């Protein structure tokens, strides 16, 4: 092996080590405090180990020749992950297996290209030498020296092209897996891990079969079969690419299944939340009816008591006046300050106004229920409950005089509801999401409020819009809900 081939191998090992580090980061939490330093140590250790093992005499290899290409690579990659990343056995198993088998099977995509290029270079070089010698263009000694140097350049060029192609396809393969794998917080169980490892096991078996077929008993040397079966020059790269696509497809399918399960979970949570809100609204309905009857009866009783006291005690009743006035003030508190046009929405706004008052949050409500009753009052209640609950939870994290507001208006057949609140400026956005996620730790039980509101809006051919504004040192979160009124 020439010196330049050692340099090429070192460069390939360093690049593959870098890809391995970035690939592992997608699956595992790092132990390193300094990421760049950890990456540098990973690359150096990985590349040196590969160089030492690759140049070790065959008699010292601990694994049989037919297994020595994949088992040590798997052990090395797994060991590096254990040293540099937190333990997560299922994710480590899949990432190590998919990385190693992907790189190994790509040898069967690159080696046919090298065989084809050498097949073109060999006859061309032979024809050139014969033409030069036949015509006496150059001395034979110079031609021999030039031929040796040219062969070295040609060999290095072909190997560089093939390794570059192998690294390029390998990068695309790893990137496709990283972009489509499930989120870091998902823990793989045994069944899910088995589903993901099956394509890797298939690649390992195909890779081993191809090497056994190409393995010659004579001198125990790995022989190329491209000359004996020329079709393999095209078929082997296709098989390699299809196998890599098999792994990527399984990852995409797994992601789709997990997303489907997550959507189903959210749908059930939303349905349960809607049912809870409906139950609360019905309970508020009963309470409101009882309160109206109680308020009417109390006022009648107070009037009778006041008349009785005045008739019986006359001037002596002046001492009871403050007491009677206090009772009137207590009864007056049963009157809601909001008159939205629907007693259920009156109760909801009153309830949230009291919550905001306890948390020292200023409120401004200018909401009016549509007079034509174009919407189910329970659906409007779900929107109000979720919007105001989110607004209060966000506003209470603001220290300087937080405020929430609510208003509604119509524009033709469109009914708009706007909720605005101060917030601390922190929002959690998932990739490709158009609504923020919950910032609470228990994400399974929270973060469905906006999804719930959107579901109700879509029921009435509408949608929601989120706008973040900043005035001075205040940041405001504004939610606009649009509903279409069918008249």
C-alpha positions, 0 to 999 in steps of 0.5 A: 500500500502506498503512502497516499493510500494511508492518507486517504484511509485516514481521511475517510476514517476521520470523516466517518467518525465525524458522521458517527458522532453527529449520528449518535447525537440524534439518538443519545444524550451526550456526557461531554460538557464541551461538545467540540472537545468531545467531538475531537476526542471521538474523531481521534479515537475512532480514526486511530482505532480503525487505522490500527485494526486495519493495518494489523497483521491478519494472523493477529485478527481476533475475528475470522476474515468473513466476520472481521469486517463488521463485528469489530466495527460494531464493537468499536462504535458501541464502545464509543457511544458508551464512553461519550453518551448516556446509556440508552440500550435500545437507541444505542443498538439501533444507531450502532447497527444502522451505522455499521451495516450501512457503511459496510453494504455501501462497499458493494456500491463503490467497489463495482465503480472502481472495477469499472474505472480500472477496466477503462483505465487498463486497456487505455493505459496499455494502448498508450504504452504500446503506441509510445514504444512502437513509435519510439516517442520516449525511451523505454526506461523513462516509460517504465518510470512514468508508468509506475508513477501514473499507475499510482496516480490512477489508483489513488484517483479511482480510490478517492472517487469511490470513497467520496461516492461512498461517503456521500451516499452514506451521509444522505442515508444517515441524514434521512434516518436522523430527519425521520426518527422519533423524538429524543423523549420517546423510549423504544420498547422491545417490540419497536426495537425489533421492528427497527433492527430487522432491516439491519439484520437483513443487510448484515445477512445479505452482506455476509452472503455476498462476501461468502459468495466472493470468497475463494478457497484458494489462498483464502483471498477475497476475489471479485466476481465482476469478471465472471458475472458482469451483471453484478457490476450493476446489480450489487450497487442497486441491491446496496441502495435498495437495502439502505432504502429499506432501513430508511423506509422502516424508520419513516414507517415507524415515525408515522406509526408513532405520530398516529398513536400520538394523534390518537392520544391527543384526540382522546385527551381532547374528547375527554377534556371537551366532555369535562368542559361540557359537564362543568358548563352543565353544572354551572348552568344548574348553579346559575339557575339556582342562584337566580331563584335564590337571588329573587327569593332573598331580595323578596325576603329582605324587602319583607324583613325591611318593611316588617322592621320599619312597621314594628320598630319605627325610628328604632329600626335605624340601628338595623339599617347598616345591617340590612344594607350589608345584606343587600350588598351581599345579594348584589354580588350575585349579579354578574358584571358581564352581560354577554347575551347568554347566561352560560357565557356570563357564568364562565366570564364571571368565574375567570374574572374572579380567578384573575382577581385572586391572582392580581391580574387585570381583566377587560372583557368585551364579549357578546354571544351571537344573537342568531345562536349560530353556534352551539353554546357548549362549543363557545364555552370550550373556546372561552374556557381554554383561551382564558385558562391559557391566558391566566396561566401565562399572565400570572408568570408576569410580575409587573401588573399583568393584564388579559383581555377578551373581545368579540366582533362580527364581520359579515358571516364571520364571528371573531373572538380575540384573547390577549394576555401579557406573557414572559416571552418564552414559547416552546415550538416543535419543528414544523409546528404552527402552534406552541407546545406546553411548557409544563413537564407533564406534556401528556396531560397538558398542551391540548388547549390550543388544539382543542380550540382549533378543533372547534374552529374547524367544526365551523369552517374556521381557524385560529391565528397566533400573533406575538407583539411587543410594546415597550418592555411588554410582550403580548400573546394574541389568539384570534379564533374565527368561526363561520356563521351559517345563517 
